[in-house]
Amino acid sequence: MSSDARFIQADRTQAQWDFVDLEALVPSDHRARIVMSFVESLDLSQLYEAIKAREGEPGRPPPDPAVLLALWLYATIEGVGSARQLERLARHDPAYRWIAGGVPLNYHGLADFRVAHVEVLDRLLTESVTALIAEGVVSLAEIAVDGTKVRANASRESFKRGSRLDRIEAAVEQRLAALKAETESDPEASSRRKRAAQERGSREVKERAERARAALERMRAEKAKREKTHAKDEAKKSEPKVSLSDPQARSMRFPDGAIRPAYNAQIAVAPRPGIIVAVEMTDRRNDAGLAMPMVDQLVNRYGKAPQTLLIDTRYATAEDIATLSEHAAGPVKVYTPPPSDRQDVKPETLVRRARARAREPDSVKEWRSRMATQAGTDVYARRKLIERINANLKNHGFGFIPVRGLIKAAAVALWHALANNLLAAHRLRSRPT
């Protein structure tokens, strides 16, 4: 079929859809209606204020932000992560067309909207969870935190060492200088459009290389800092590499043993109801020491700290556990298995270890005693409920971040958190009292 024939067929299909009663095709209990009901309850004034087009001024009217928000929430629930695919669905799928309400859409606008309002999405997560707390559906008394690796939109081949970046930057500078000299010596040597395209391409490569250079310097500084305390371990590692396509992504080891470009998503959950209360995208390869920042984020969002924190081994140091027990927003009781002690050590090492344990704060001693009991083990067992949520997120597309950069990756994570909570809240509210 020729391209003209395909366009004619598409127009005919669209014309047929225009006469379809979408209200009849979308049942009253359909997920699309649940999404729209949720969106209509939100305060979206910040999104409307950001619209640049104004009535009476030239230009096509922009799509309603509520429609775009509902479309992306529904797409996230359905596991759709492509703006192009969402544009097609908004034309031909009854549920998506019902949400769109005849608003003209294009994938450029959809893609921009998904990552342009991180602060709004973050606020909506806080406000929606706060509403559930007020209803008594969710409690922050017990929170489980876990990190999960998500693949970044970068290839392994895009990672370069410093020496390779040097050569790329030198080649770009040489190319830009040659284009400038060509223009000055013979203005008609090539067409303006072609020359402008070449210069633009060279500048884009230069900008990517500069961002990669900045990320590489940060990695080198981190390595130098670790060498002060773990010199032998750092000496075994190769020179840091950074991705040209996504400098903020890092090479991380996944549970299957493979090393891939990735981000580390930190997720805090009320485990029993299955509600995500906070999310943070990081470039950290491991979760060590991230308990305090997550508790602080919960305090900033909701004004109080959890009473019980369920975390994996090494997520919090003994010092963190002591600090959390005296947190300004309320004492936090940590449930995490103590790291295993090596037994194949010299007797004097055992003596030093016993002395160090004797000097530990009472809160740390209490934690060790707590985790040695069956009751402590039973409480910690509830942490496994977060694995169900992580698996659900991955099954709906969160295993891969289609955008680049930490801020945009954070936007994708927030979409998934909102979508998860929307369905979980509907399920909780629908249960018999």
C-alpha positions in Angstrom: 0.0 0.0 0.0 1.4 3.4 -1.0 1.8 6.2 1.6 -1.1 8.2 0.0 -3.3 5.1 0.4 -2.3 4.7 4.0 -3.2 8.4 4.7 -6.6 8.0 3.0 -7.3 4.9 5.0 -6.3 6.7 8.2 -8.6 9.6 7.4 -11.5 7.2 6.7 -10.8 5.4 10.1 -10.8 8.7 11.9 -14.0 9.8 10.2 -15.6 6.6 11.4 -14.4 7.2 14.9 -16.0 10.6 14.9 -19.4 9.1 14.8 -18.8 6.6 17.6 -20.4 7.1 21.0 -17.4 6.9 23.2 -19.5 7.2 26.4 -21.1 3.9 25.5 -17.7 2.2 24.8 -16.2 3.3 28.1 -18.0 1.5 31.0 -18.7 3.3 34.2 -16.1 1.3 36.1 -13.4 1.6 33.5 -9.9 2.7 34.5 -10.0 5.7 32.3 -12.9 7.1 34.3 -11.1 6.4 37.5 -8.1 8.3 36.2 -10.2 11.3 35.1 -12.0 11.4 38.4 -8.7 11.5 40.2 -7.3 14.3 37.9 -10.5 16.4 38.4 -9.9 16.3 42.2 -6.4 17.8 41.9 -5.2 21.4 42.1 -3.7 22.0 38.7 -3.6 25.8 38.8 0.2 25.8 38.5 -0.1 23.9 35.2 -2.7 26.4 33.9 -0.6 29.3 34.9 2.4 27.9 32.9 0.4 28.0 29.7 1.9 30.7 27.5 -0.9 31.0 25.0 -3.6 33.6 25.9 -7.1 34.2 24.5 -7.2 36.7 21.7 -3.6 36.2 20.8 -2.3 34.4 17.6 -1.5 30.7 17.8 -3.3 27.4 18.2 -4.9 26.9 21.7 -2.8 24.6 23.8 -4.2 21.2 25.0 -5.8 21.2 28.4 -3.1 20.2 31.0 -5.7 18.1 32.8 -6.2 16.1 29.6 -2.4 15.6 29.2 -2.0 14.6 32.8 -4.8 12.1 32.6 -3.5 10.7 29.3 0.0 10.1 30.8 -1.4 8.6 34.0 -3.6 6.2 32.1 -0.7 5.4 29.7 1.6 4.6 32.7 -1.1 2.3 34.2 -1.3 0.5 30.8 2.5 0.3 30.5 2.7 2.7 27.6 6.0 4.7 27.7 6.3 6.1 24.2 4.9 9.6 23.3 4.4 8.4 19.7 2.4 5.4 20.8 0.4 7.6 23.1 -0.4 9.9 20.2 -1.7 7.0 18.1 -3.7 5.6 21.0 -5.3 9.0 21.5 -6.6 8.8 17.9 -7.8 5.2 17.7 -8.3 3.6 21.2 -11.7 4.3 22.7 -10.5 4.8 26.3 -7.7 7.2 25.3 -10.0 9.1 22.9 -12.5 9.4 25.7 -9.9 11.0 27.9 -8.6 13.3 25.1 -12.1 14.5 24.4 -11.2 15.5 20.8 -8.3 17.6 21.8 -5.6 17.7 19.0 -2.4 16.1 20.2 1.1 15.5 18.8 3.9 13.4 20.3 6.3 16.4 20.6 3.9 18.1 23.0 3.2 14.9 24.9 6.9 14.1 25.3 7.6 17.7 26.5 4.7 17.6 29.0 5.9 14.3 30.6 9.2 15.8 31.8 8.5 19.5 32.0 6.6 19.6 35.4 8.7 17.7 37.9 7.9 20.1 40.8 4.1 19.8 40.0 4.2 16.0 39.9 6.2 16.0 43.2 3.6 18.2 44.8 0.7 16.1 43.5 2.3 13.0 45.1 2.6 14.7 48.4 -1.0 16.1 48.3 -2.6 12.9 47.1 -0.9 10.9 49.9 -1.8 13.5 52.5 -5.4 13.2 51.4 -5.2 9.4 51.9 -3.7 9.9 55.4 -6.6 12.3 56.2 -9.1 9.7 55.1 -7.4 7.1 57.4 -6.6 4.9 54.3 -2.8 5.3 54.8 -0.6 5.7 57.8 3.1 6.8 57.9 3.7 4.9 61.2 5.5 2.1 59.3 7.5 2.8 56.2 9.6 0.4 54.1 12.4 1.7 51.8 14.2 0.0 49.0 16.4 0.8 46.0 15.8 -0.7 42.6 18.0 -0.4 39.5 16.3 0.9 36.3 18.0 0.9 32.9 19.1 4.2 31.5 18.6 5.4 27.9 22.3 5.0 27.1 24.4 2.2 25.5 27.5 0.7 27.0 29.4 2.0 24.0 28.5 5.6 24.9 30.8 5.4 28.0 34.1 7.0 27.4 37.3 7.5 29.5 38.9 10.9 30.0 41.5 10.3 27.2 38.7 9.6 24.7 36.9 12.8 25.7 40.1 14.7 25.1 40.2 13.5 21.5 36.5 14.2 20.9 36.8 17.7 22.3 39.9 18.4 20.2 38.3 17.1 17.0 35.2 19.3 17.6 37.2 22.4 18.2 39.2 21.7 15.0 36.0 21.2 13.0 34.5 24.4 14.3 37.6 26.3 13.5 37.7 24.9 10.0 34.0 25.9 9.4 34.7 29.4 10.6 37.8 29.7 8.4 35.9 28.5 5.4 33.2 31.1 6.0 35.6 33.9 6.3 37.7 32.9 3.3 34.9 32.1 0.9 31.3 32.9 2.0 29.9 31.0 -0.9 32.0 27.9 -0.4 28.9 26.0 0.7 25.2 26.8 1.2 24.3 28.7 4.4 21.8 26.0 5.5 24.4 23.2 5.1 27.1 25.1 6.9 24.7 26.1 9.7 23.7 22.5 10.1 27.3 21.4 10.4 28.1 24.1 12.9 25.0 23.2 15.0 25.9 19.5 14.9 29.5 20.2 16.0 28.3 22.5 18.9 25.8 19.8 20.1 28.7 17.3 20.2 30.8 19.9 22.1 28.0 20.5 24.6 27.5 16.8 25.2 31.3 16.4 25.7 31.3 19.3 28.2 28.5 17.7 30.2 30.3 14.4 30.1 33.5 16.1 31.2 31.8 17.7 34.2 30.3 14.3 35.2 33.7 12.6 34.8 35.3 15.2 37.2 32.6 14.5 39.8 33.2 10.8 39.5 37.0 11.3 39.9 36.4 13.4 43.0 34.2 10.7 44.5 36.9 8.1 43.7 39.5 10.2 45.4 37.3 10.5 48.4 36.8 6.8 48.6 40.5 6.1 48.2 41.1 7.8 51.6 39.2 5.0 53.4 39.2 2.1 50.9 42.5 2.5 49.0 42.9 -1.2 48.2 39.4 -1.6 46.8 39.7 1.5 44.7 43.1 0.5 43.3 41.4 -2.6 41.8 38.9 -0.5 39.9 39.5 0.8 36.4 39.5 4.5 35.4 36.0 6.0 35.6 33.9 6.2 32.4 31.0 8.5 31.5 28.3 8.3 28.9 28.3 10.9 26.1 24.5 10.4 25.6 23.5 10.5 29.2 26.3 11.7 31.5 24.3 11.3 34.7 23.7 7.6 34.1 26.2 5.1 35.8 27.2 1.6 35.0 25.5 -0.5 37.7 25.4 -4.2 38.5 21.9 -5.7 38.3 20.5 -8.7 40.3 21.2 -11.0 37.4 24.9 -10.0 37.5 24.9 -8.0 34.3 26.4 -4.5 34.3 24.2 -1.9 32.5 23.8 1.9 32.3 21.3 2.7 35.0 19.8 4.8 37.7 19.1 3.8 41.3 15.5 4.5 42.2 14.8 4.9 46.0 11.2 4.2 46.9 9.5 4.6 50.2 6.3 2.7 50.7 3.6 2.2 53.3 3.9 -1.6 52.9 0.5 -2.9 53.9 -1.7 -0.6 51.8 0.9 -0.6 49.0 1.1 3.2 48.7 4.3 5.0 47.5 4.9 7.9 49.8 8.3 9.2 48.4 10.5 8.5 45.5 14.0 9.7 44.6 16.2 9.0 41.5 19.9 8.8 42.2 23.1 7.8 40.4 24.3 5.9 43.5 25.5 2.3 42.7 24.5 1.1 46.2 22.0 2.1 48.9 24.5 2.5 51.7 23.8 5.5 53.9 20.6 6.6 52.1 18.2 6.0 55.1 18.7 9.5 56.6 18.0 11.4 53.3 14.8 9.4 52.8 13.5 10.0 56.3 14.3 13.7 55.9 12.4 13.7 52.6 9.4 12.2 54.4 9.6 14.9 57.1 9.7 17.6 54.4 6.7 16.1 52.7 4.4 15.2 55.6 5.8 17.0 58.6 6.7 13.9 60.6 9.0 11.0 60.6 7.9 7.3 60.5 7.8 5.5 63.8 9.1 2.3 62.2 11.6 2.1 59.3 12.1 -1.2 57.5 15.3 -1.2 55.4 17.8 -3.6 53.9 21.2 -4.5 55.5 23.8 -1.7 55.2 21.1 0.8 54.2 21.8 2.6 57.5 25.0 2.7 59.5 25.1 2.2 63.2 25.6 6.0 63.5 22.5 6.5 61.3 20.5 4.3 63.6 21.5 6.2 66.6 20.8 9.5 64.9 17.3 8.4 63.7 16.4 7.3 67.2 16.7 10.9 68.3 15.3 12.5 65.1 13.9 16.0 65.6 10.6 15.1 64.0 10.2 12.0 66.2 12.1 8.9 67.2 12.5 6.4 64.4 12.9 2.7 65.3 14.9 0.9 62.6 14.4 -2.7 61.6 17.3 -4.0 59.5 19.5 -7.1 60.0 22.9 -6.4 61.4 25.8 -7.1 58.9 27.3 -10.5 59.4 30.6 -10.5 61.4 33.6 -12.4 60.2 34.5 -15.3 62.4 37.8 -16.2 60.9 39.7 -13.4 62.6 42.4 -13.3 65.3 41.5 -13.3 69.0 42.6 -9.8 69.5 40.2 -8.7 66.7 37.3 -10.3 68.6 38.4 -8.4 71.7 38.5 -5.1 69.9 35.1 -5.8 68.4 33.6 -6.5 71.8 35.1 -3.3 73.2 33.6 -1.3 70.3 30.2 -2.9 70.8 30.3 -2.0 74.5 30.9 1.6 73.6 28.0 1.8 71.2 25.0 4.1 72.1 22.1 2.5 73.9 19.9 2.9 70.8 22.3 0.8 68.7 22.5 -1.9 71.4 18.7 -2.0 71.5 18.6 -2.4 67.7 21.0 -5.4 67.9 18.9 -7.0 70.6 15.6 -6.2 68.8 16.8 -7.9 65.6 17.9 -11.0 67.6 14.3 -11.6 68.6 11.5 -13.4 66.8 9.3 -10.3 67.2 11.9 -8.2 65.4 12.2 -10.7 62.6 8.4 -10.7 62.2 8.3 -7.0 61.9 11.2 -6.9 59.4 9.4 -9.6 57.3 6.8 -7.0 56.3 9.6 -5.2 54.3 9.2 -7.9 51.6 5.9 -6.3 50.6 7.8 -3.5 48.9 9.2 -6.1 46.5 5.7 -6.6 45.2 5.4 -2.9 44.4 8.8 -2.9 42.7 7.8 -5.8 40.5 4.5 -4.1 39.7 6.4 -0.9 38.6 8.7 -2.9 36.4 5.8 -4.8 34.8 4.4 -1.4 33.8 7.5 -0.1 32.2 9.6 1.2 35.0 12.4 -1.2 34.1 13.6 1.3 31.5 13.9 5.1 31.6 13.1 6.4 28.0 14.4 9.9 28.8 17.9 11.2 29.7 19.1 13.0 32.8 18.3 12.7 36.5 15.6 15.4 36.5 13.7 13.8 33.6 14.2 10.3 35.1 12.7 11.7 38.3 9.6 12.8 36.3 9.1 9.3 35.0 9.5 7.9 38.5 6.8 10.3 39.8 4.4 9.3 37.0 4.8 5.7 38.1 4.3 6.5 41.7 1.1 8.5 41.0 -0.3 5.8 38.8 0.5 3.1 41.4 -1.2 5.1 44.2 -4.2 5.9 42.0 -5.1 2.3 41.6 -4.1 1.3 45.1 -6.3 4.0 46.6 -9.2 3.0 44.4 -8.7 -0.6 45.6 -8.5 0.4 49.2 -11.6 2.6 49.1 -13.6 -0.2 47.4 -13.0 -2.7 50.1 -15.8 -3.4 52.5 -15.4 -1.7 55.8 
